[in-house]
Amino acid sequence: MLAIITTLGALAGGLRIATLDHPWVMRMGILLPQGDMHSDHILWGALALSAALSLGLLGRRPSDAWDKALFWLGMISIGAGAVSGGLLYYVGDRAGIAPVHFTLAIGTLLYLVLHLFRQGITRLPGRILTALHAPSRPTRTEMIALGIPAGLFVLFWWGIGPDRPQRLPVAMLPKNTRITIDGLANETAWQQAPRQTIHAYGGANFFGGATTFTVRALRDRHNIYFFITWRDPTQSLLHLPLVKGPDGWKVKENGFYRYDEVQYYEDKLAILLSNDCTMGAGRSAHLGHRPLSDRPANWHHRGYHYTTDGTIRDLWQWKAVRSDPMQIADDDFFGAPAAVLSGQRRYKAGYIADGKDSGGISMNWQWYAPHGITPKKLPDDTDRTTISPTEAVPWYAFVRYTRDRDTYREGAMLPSVLLKANTIEGDQADVGARGVWRDGWWHLELVRALDTHSPNDLPIRPGICLWVSAFDHAQVRHTRHARPLQLIYSE
């Protein structure tokens, strides 16, 4: 019974996490828990493995052929599932571990269903009541049966507990050495810097959902520098372009209306910094359609980011179209869930921009609607043949939209991103960044002050942990890795 209960606990959390990669699993979403699932999933998984091994060592072997086959299906699927889950945490999706882990989870679910039918669902409540009304003084055999899984759990938790980050040495730059933020990293210091490799999974549009990162870091007395590469066979710069149809202009999209665009979007990279190195991005990832019962449900059913401990997680977002031309990455943070504003269509929970004094971007429509929009600006007549829908355009390079200027033919396309200035001024522009795509890889160089003295930023000190996530022309469906990198300062 202990093995079944703990396995159900591990499966419930694991299937909720699986909704990020397998949308069909959302059909059973009403049966799955919501919230911070990652650490709970590992906890229940370790308990399930301990109970299953104890059952395998001490339990009675079934004599019936069908029961014997079912017994071994359960032992193998639970054991192999736990092993693959541990590998997924420690090495990421190397050699396709993520789909294997999911397949083993489905095998475990099948085992539980068959086991319940085989043993008789009607007899299950009686067995639970019998277990609850067991003699107050357990026998020696029962004590051993409980002691073995408890001992195994302590052993497993000590070995695979979710507080084992990878170490990323941060070398000190030699005096008078200058790093140019150009995405090339051709300075000698970068060539000599230690690097870590991350095998991430779960991203839309990547082959098999997976990509590989390399991460390097340097520092001087005032700043920290990162150079990150990741595999992406396509350079995606077509960000929600405007297309002229028979009834006027529309936004070309395939999911943007529900804030889950997976086709007409730019490539992006996100870096999350946290003093909490636990799984689930420092416990900031809360999964499900409505993890906050007193706040609006999210449109894509995948969950929200927010914190519950009064602290923040620092978030940097580099965007190939919207931020790269300004040579920055948007400086944001995850904090406590925000208040709900009247008339607000998209609620973002704890995802909040740092704030700015001036600059930024504007989308090239007066008001978004799925059936059609009115552009804010059009190219001047002399620029019509040179404007590409894959670029961000300076605000003053276009002229104000009027009907008499709108002489475009059906099928014409315009960019959607208008740059209000060359860059952003203020807290949101604390992170300098420049990306270069070459030969199927993005190369991104970033810099930020070690301490910006902003309440919306975390000071970067030894021991802080980070996660990286890549978006392959997808709005929210990014890659992920459970095990963070922890910054270790080296001389």
Helices and strands as residue ranges (DSSP letters): H 2-18, G 23-31, H 38-58, H 65-91, H 97-119, G 121-123, H 124-132, H 140-160, E 166-172, H 188-192, E 195-200, G 207-209, E 211-219, E 223-231, E 242-245, E 248-251, G 256-258, E 268-274, H 279-283, E 285-287, E 303-305, E 313-319, G 324-326, E 328-334, E 351-353, E 361-363, E 377-379, G 381-383, E 393-394, G 395-397, E 398-400, G 403-405, E 413-414, E 417-419, G 427-429, E 431-438, E 441-449, E 465-471, E 485-490
